[in-house]
Amino acid sequence: MSKGQLQRGRNADWDLDEFTREALVKAKELQIRYEKSGNVGYLGKANFGALTSEATWQVRKIDFSSGVVMTAADGDANFDNVWDDRAGLTYS
């Protein structure tokens, strides 16, 4: 069985490898927002409970005008941006 695959056990329990369990736990701890207008979309992630006005968001810009180009706010993956300011952030 390769990494990330699920194996169903006798009692209908799922046997997850460590990598998959960690990814599922992290997904439960984050809130995700997506907004698209025209050819531009924004994807944001933050811990549950974070306000959209707090500098606790990881924000990505997705440009669909010539294929799909994804860039990061401030050029990094840090959780230090404000979701409400996504259109005015600098992306690279």
C-alpha positions as CSV (number, residue, x, y, z in Angstrom):
1,M,0.0,0.0,0.0
2,S,1.4,3.4,-0.9
3,K,1.5,6.4,1.3
4,G,-1.9,8.1,1.7
5,Q,-3.9,5.1,0.7
6,L,-6.6,3.8,3.1
7,Q,-7.0,0.2,4.0
8,R,-10.4,-1.0,5.3
9,G,-10.1,-3.3,8.3
10,R,-12.3,-6.1,9.5
11,N,-14.4,-3.9,11.7
12,A,-14.8,-1.1,9.1
13,D,-12.0,0.9,10.8
14,W,-9.7,2.9,8.7
15,D,-6.0,2.2,9.0
16,L,-4.3,5.5,8.1
17,D,-0.6,6.1,7.9
18,E,1.0,8.8,10.0
19,F,1.2,11.3,7.1
20,T,-2.5,11.0,6.3
21,R,-3.5,11.3,9.9
22,E,-1.5,14.5,10.3
23,A,-3.0,16.0,7.2
24,L,-6.5,15.2,8.4
25,V,-5.8,16.8,11.8
26,K,-4.4,19.9,10.2
27,A,-7.4,20.2,7.9
28,K,-9.8,20.1,10.9
29,E,-7.9,23.0,12.5
30,L,-8.1,25.4,9.6
31,Q,-10.8,27.5,8.0
32,I,-10.7,28.0,4.3
33,R,-12.2,30.9,2.3
34,Y,-12.4,31.2,-1.5
35,E,-13.6,34.1,-3.5
36,K,-13.5,34.6,-7.3
37,S,-14.4,37.6,-9.4
38,G,-13.8,37.5,-13.1
39,N,-10.4,36.0,-13.9
40,V,-9.0,36.3,-10.3
41,G,-9.6,34.1,-7.3
42,Y,-8.3,34.3,-3.8
43,L,-7.7,31.3,-1.5
44,G,-7.2,32.0,2.3
45,K,-6.4,29.7,5.2
46,A,-6.4,30.5,8.9
47,N,-7.0,28.8,12.2
48,F,-10.6,28.3,13.2
49,G,-11.9,31.3,15.0
50,A,-9.7,33.8,13.3
51,L,-11.4,37.0,12.1
52,T,-11.1,38.0,8.5
53,S,-9.8,41.4,9.8
54,E,-6.9,39.7,11.7
55,A,-3.3,39.3,10.3
56,T,-3.5,35.6,10.7
57,W,-4.2,34.4,7.2
58,Q,-2.2,32.7,4.5
59,V,-3.5,34.2,1.2
60,R,-3.0,33.0,-2.4
61,K,-4.1,34.8,-5.6
62,I,-5.1,32.6,-8.5
63,D,-5.1,34.2,-12.0
64,F,-7.2,32.4,-14.6
65,S,-6.6,34.9,-17.4
66,S,-3.9,32.8,-19.2
67,G,-4.2,29.3,-17.7
68,V,-3.8,29.0,-13.9
69,V,-1.1,31.0,-12.1
70,M,-1.1,30.9,-8.3
71,T,1.0,33.4,-6.3
72,A,1.4,34.0,-2.6
73,A,0.8,37.1,-0.6
74,D,4.1,38.7,0.3
75,G,5.7,35.9,-1.7
76,D,5.6,33.4,1.2
77,A,3.4,30.9,2.9
78,N,3.2,32.7,6.3
79,F,0.0,33.1,8.2
80,D,0.4,36.9,8.6
81,N,-2.0,38.6,6.2
82,V,-5.5,40.1,6.5
83,W,-8.1,38.3,4.4
84,D,-10.2,41.5,4.1
85,D,-7.2,43.2,2.4
86,R,-6.6,40.4,-0.1
87,A,-7.2,42.5,-3.2
88,G,-4.6,45.1,-2.1
89,L,-1.8,42.7,-1.0
90,T,1.4,42.2,-3.0
91,Y,1.7,38.7,-4.6
92,S,4.6,36.9,-6.1
